Amino acid sequence: MSPKTKAIIIIASAIVIFGLLVAIIFDLFPSKEIAPDTSKQQEVVLPDKDEGLPEGATFDASNAQEFSDLNPAIFGEDSDFSPLEKEAKDLAEFFIERFGTYSSDSRFSYIDDLRSFMSDSMAKEMDAYKKTASIPDSYFSVDSSIASIEKESFSLANRNAIFTVVLNREEEQAGSMSQYQQNASVYLTQDNTGHWKVNKVIWGQKI
């Protein structure tokens, strides 16, 4: 074998060995793919609270599961009532306690203080009442607190709710004190911005 042939064989062998080494190295140390960042959860966009509700639908505790299946977005995790119903109930409690608490010294401040929580029609009705109502000659006051509250009706479709309340009332007139309970019905409606407003209060008999 000539020296030239030997040189060619040596060079070819070296190239083959180098290729094998390269293949082995890349097999042992494959390139790493960058895994997607799962630390940040995708933002969940909830549907509108009224999306999917049938026309004329009425929600209450008796059909809570049915409404939850239609639209879980309107329910809290651990509640049988929608956030809207709780908002309405909270307003009814807040309003009736303050609406039922007043004194002759404060005149009609209890009405003025609650005006922003009234519907337009109730506000007009209270304005008319203030013009005709008489103020007692002697000191008179009544303090009210809620004994119980029950939902009479609640309609998402019609945007209204009615709550029946029993109030503990303490009345003072001419130095004489009396205590009693009294029923009241609080009617609420939603305005065009979706906020609950008290539309009417009907006082019942003393108990």
Sequence and secondary structure as in RCSB ss.txt:
>XXXX:A:sequence
MSPKTKAIIIIASAIVIFGLLVAIIFDLFPSKEIAPDTSKQQEVVLPDKDEGLPEGATFDASNAQEFSDLNPAIF
GEDSDFSPLEKEAKDLAEFFIERFGTYSSDSRFSYIDDLRSFMSDSMAKEMDAYKKTASIPDSYFSVDSSIASIE
KESFSLANRNAIFTVVLNREEEQAGSMSQYQQNASVYLTQDNTGHWKVNKVIWGQKI
>XXXX:A:secstr
  HHHHHHHHHHHHHHHHHHHHHHHHHHS         SS        TTTT  TT    GGGHHHHHHH GGGS
 TT SS HHHHHHHHHHHHHHHHHT EETTTTTHHHHHTGGGB HHHHHHHHHHHHH    SS EEEEEEEEEEE
EEEEETTTTEEEEEEEEEEEEEETTEEEEEEEEEEEEEEE TTS EEEEEEEEEEE 
